[in-house]
Amino acid sequence: MASHTPEQATPAQIAAFNQGHWAIESLHWIGDTCYREDASRVRTRNGPRVLASMPNLAINALRLAGRCDITEATRWASRNMTRPFTILGLTS
């Protein structure tokens, strides 16, 4: 979108692009600061993809459960081993 001229992209389109970009960056930032993804030493086969999926699942499940502060919500969920299952709807 940044390579478009002003005639090709409206301010609203540029704003939507920037908003979408920073939403992805926010997810990466949470994954790195809360779940220390960048410190992972897993580099081969499907390991990196699988290990990236787990924090993404946790982040999105917590958001769907209405939690905004992912760091605090992760601590909250980890204090009782049944909470993650409840968030995911795996318990009755």
Backbone as CSV, one residue per row, in Angstrom:
resi,resn,N_x,N_y,N_z,CA_x,CA_y,CA_z,C_x,C_y,C_z
1,MET,0.829,-1.185,0.000,0.000,0.000,0.000,0.874,1.249,0.000
2,ALA,2.053,1.206,0.601,2.908,2.386,0.676,3.455,2.777,-0.691
3,SER,3.475,1.876,-1.636,3.988,2.185,-2.958,2.938,2.827,-3.861
4,HIS,1.712,2.938,-3.377,0.647,3.542,-4.184,0.749,5.064,-4.148
5,THR,0.328,5.684,-5.220,0.276,7.142,-5.267,-0.983,7.615,-4.554
6,PRO,-1.069,8.899,-4.236,-2.290,9.409,-3.584,-3.548,9.174,-4.410
7,GLU,-3.395,9.106,-5.717,-4.562,8.850,-6.564,-5.003,7.386,-6.495
8,GLN,-4.112,6.491,-6.152,-4.423,5.065,-6.120,-4.949,4.594,-4.775
9,ALA,-4.648,5.316,-3.710,-5.066,4.896,-2.374,-5.630,6.090,-1.622
10,THR,-6.796,5.891,-1.073,-7.429,6.956,-0.297,-6.827,6.977,1.112
11,PRO,-6.978,8.077,1.820,-6.505,8.105,3.213,-7.122,6.991,4.062
12,ALA,-8.383,6.669,3.817,-9.038,5.599,4.584,-8.390,4.245,4.303
13,GLN,-8.013,3.991,3.043,-7.359,2.730,2.701,-5.979,2.642,3.361
14,ILE,-5.255,3.735,3.349,-3.933,3.755,3.984,-4.067,3.548,5.485
15,ALA,-5.057,4.198,6.097,-5.280,4.032,7.543,-5.643,2.590,7.869
16,ALA,-6.474,1.965,7.049,-6.859,0.568,7.285,-5.651,-0.350,7.160
17,PHE,-4.793,-0.093,6.194,-3.572,-0.878,6.034,-2.685,-0.749,7.271
18,ASN,-2.481,0.484,7.733,-1.639,0.701,8.919,-2.233,0.038,10.150
19,GLN,-3.533,0.127,10.303,-4.181,-0.496,11.456,-4.002,-2.007,11.419
20,GLY,-4.173,-2.609,10.257,-3.983,-4.051,10.119,-2.553,-4.460,10.394
21,HIS,-1.602,-3.649,9.925,-0.188,-3.950,10.159,0.129,-3.933,11.652
22,TRP,-0.333,-2.917,12.362,-0.008,-2.825,13.783,-0.753,-3.850,14.617
23,ALA,-1.890,-4.342,14.135,-2.580,-5.422,14.843,-1.717,-6.678,14.819
24,ILE,-1.083,-6.970,13.685,-0.184,-8.119,13.581,1.045,-7.898,14.451
25,GLU,1.607,-6.698,14.412,2.785,-6.400,15.239,2.459,-6.542,16.719
26,SER,1.250,-6.177,17.105,0.827,-6.320,18.496,0.853,-7.788,18.913
27,LEU,0.361,-8.654,18.042,0.365,-10.092,18.341,1.793,-10.606,18.491
28,HIS,2.697,-10.173,17.604,4.098,-10.580,17.699,4.726,-10.061,18.990
29,TRP,4.405,-8.826,19.357,4.982,-8.223,20.560,4.519,-8.984,21.799
30,ILE,3.237,-9.316,21.867,2.719,-10.083,23.006,3.389,-11.449,23.064
31,GLY,3.502,-12.106,21.910,4.145,-13.420,21.876,5.579,-13.381,22.353
32,ASP,6.279,-12.322,22.014,7.675,-12.235,22.427,7.826,-11.817,23.880
33,THR,7.052,-10.841,24.335,7.232,-10.363,25.704,6.614,-11.287,26.741
34,CYS,5.449,-11.839,26.437,4.760,-12.681,27.419,5.202,-14.140,27.336
35,TYR,5.402,-14.625,26.115,5.722,-16.038,25.919,7.153,-16.274,25.441
36,ARG,7.936,-15.221,25.327,9.362,-15.283,24.975,9.617,-16.118,23.712
37,GLU,8.818,-15.877,22.684,8.954,-16.645,21.444,10.312,-16.451,20.774
38,ASP,10.852,-15.236,20.826,12.137,-14.981,20.162,13.298,-15.720,20.825
39,ALA,13.116,-16.147,22.061,14.174,-16.870,22.765,14.177,-18.362,22.429
40,SER,13.191,-18.794,21.677,13.091,-20.217,21.336,14.292,-20.670,20.520
41,ARG,14.802,-21.857,20.833,15.928,-22.431,20.100,15.462,-23.457,19.063
42,VAL,14.150,-23.626,18.945,13.595,-24.583,17.993,13.692,-23.979,16.599
43,ARG,14.369,-24.676,15.693,14.617,-24.123,14.369,14.326,-25.092,13.221
44,THR,13.997,-26.331,13.499,13.896,-27.315,12.411,12.492,-27.900,12.292
45,ARG,12.231,-28.392,11.095,11.004,-29.093,10.738,9.771,-28.285,11.113
46,ASN,8.783,-28.902,11.736,7.541,-28.210,12.082,7.567,-27.580,13.467
47,GLY,8.662,-27.749,14.177,8.756,-27.238,15.543,8.423,-25.768,15.696
48,PRO,9.028,-24.862,14.904,8.718,-23.443,15.070,7.246,-23.123,14.842
49,ARG,6.640,-23.751,13.845,5.226,-23.492,13.547,4.342,-23.998,14.675
50,VAL,4.642,-25.187,15.178,3.838,-25.757,16.265,3.981,-24.912,17.523
51,LEU,5.211,-24.543,17.859,5.427,-23.760,19.073,4.875,-22.345,18.964
52,ALA,4.754,-21.797,17.770,4.130,-20.490,17.598,2.610,-20.596,17.708
53,SER,2.060,-21.747,17.382,0.610,-21.930,17.429,0.077,-21.923,18.857
54,MET,0.837,-22.440,19.786,0.352,-22.533,21.166,0.127,-21.155,21.803
55,PRO,1.094,-20.242,21.757,0.819,-18.914,22.308,-0.303,-18.195,21.556
56,ASN,-0.369,-18.369,20.229,-1.446,-17.732,19.469,-2.803,-18.257,19.913
57,LEU,-2.899,-19.559,20.165,-4.139,-20.141,20.680,-4.478,-19.532,22.039
58,ALA,-3.488,-19.446,22.908,-3.718,-18.903,24.250,-4.152,-17.439,24.178
59,ILE,-3.463,-16.643,23.385,-3.789,-15.220,23.271,-5.202,-15.035,22.750
60,ASN,-5.547,-15.726,21.691,-6.875,-15.563,21.100,-7.974,-16.131,21.994
61,ALA,-7.711,-17.226,22.691,-8.711,-17.774,23.615,-8.957,-16.798,24.762
62,LEU,-7.894,-16.202,25.283,-8.055,-15.231,26.366,-8.828,-14.001,25.887
63,ARG,-8.549,-13.553,24.673,-9.288,-12.405,24.131,-10.765,-12.747,23.931
64,LEU,-11.044,-13.951,23.420,-12.437,-14.358,23.257,-13.156,-14.473,24.597
65,ALA,-12.396,-14.769,25.647,-12.978,-14.852,26.990,-13.153,-13.468,27.614
66,GLY,-12.789,-12.419,26.853,-12.996,-11.057,27.334,-11.827,-10.463,28.086
67,ARG,-10.699,-11.126,28.076,-9.534,-10.622,28.795,-8.734,-9.710,27.872
68,CYS,-8.371,-8.534,28.337,-7.614,-7.574,27.522,-6.128,-7.599,27.849
69,ASP,-5.797,-7.700,29.127,-4.393,-7.727,29.548,-3.911,-9.177,29.484
70,ILE,-3.229,-9.524,28.407,-2.846,-10.914,28.158,-1.832,-11.403,29.195
71,THR,-0.916,-10.548,29.609,0.073,-10.957,30.613,-0.624,-11.325,31.922
72,GLU,-1.520,-10.471,32.383,-2.239,-10.742,33.624,-3.150,-11.954,33.463
73,ALA,-3.804,-12.061,32.317,-4.714,-13.183,32.077,-3.955,-14.503,32.020
74,THR,-2.744,-14.488,31.478,-1.922,-15.700,31.443,-1.558,-16.132,32.859
75,ARG,-1.184,-15.172,33.688,-0.886,-15.490,35.099,-2.130,-16.039,35.781
76,TRP,-3.287,-15.395,35.552,-4.541,-15.826,36.149,-4.862,-17.260,35.736
77,ALA,-4.733,-17.557,34.445,-5.066,-18.894,33.948,-4.101,-19.949,34.471
78,SER,-2.853,-19.564,34.695,-1.860,-20.549,35.127,-1.952,-20.875,36.615
79,ARG,-2.691,-20.093,37.372,-2.798,-20.340,38.814,-3.764,-21.468,39.164
80,ASN,-4.569,-21.884,38.211,-5.521,-22.973,38.440,-5.548,-23.800,37.168
81,MET,-5.147,-25.048,37.235,-4.969,-25.839,36.020,-6.264,-26.143,35.281
82,THR,-7.416,-25.869,35.881,-8.677,-26.080,35.165,-9.093,-24.862,34.344
83,ARG,-8.556,-23.694,34.636,-8.973,-22.478,33.922,-8.718,-22.531,32.425
84,PRO,-7.553,-22.967,31.951,-7.369,-23.021,30.494,-8.392,-23.918,29.814
85,PHE,-8.732,-25.032,30.425,-9.731,-25.926,29.842,-11.116,-25.284,29.821
86,THR,-11.428,-24.527,30.859,-12.708,-23.828,30.919,-12.776,-22.754,29.836
87,ILE,-11.693,-22.003,29.664,-11.648,-20.961,28.626,-11.877,-21.561,27.253
88,LEU,-11.292,-22.716,27.015,-11.417,-23.375,25.704,-12.730,-24.152,25.558
89,GLY,-13.542,-24.189,26.627,-14.812,-24.910,26.555,-14.644,-26.417,26.600
90,LEU,-13.577,-26.910,27.210,-13.309,-28.339,27.248,-13.772,-29.000,28.543
91,THR,-14.427,-28.234,29.408,-14.993,-28.808,30.641,-16.457,-28.425,30.705
92,SER,-17.177,-29.169,31.462,-18.609,-28.863,31.583,-18.894,-28.083,32.832
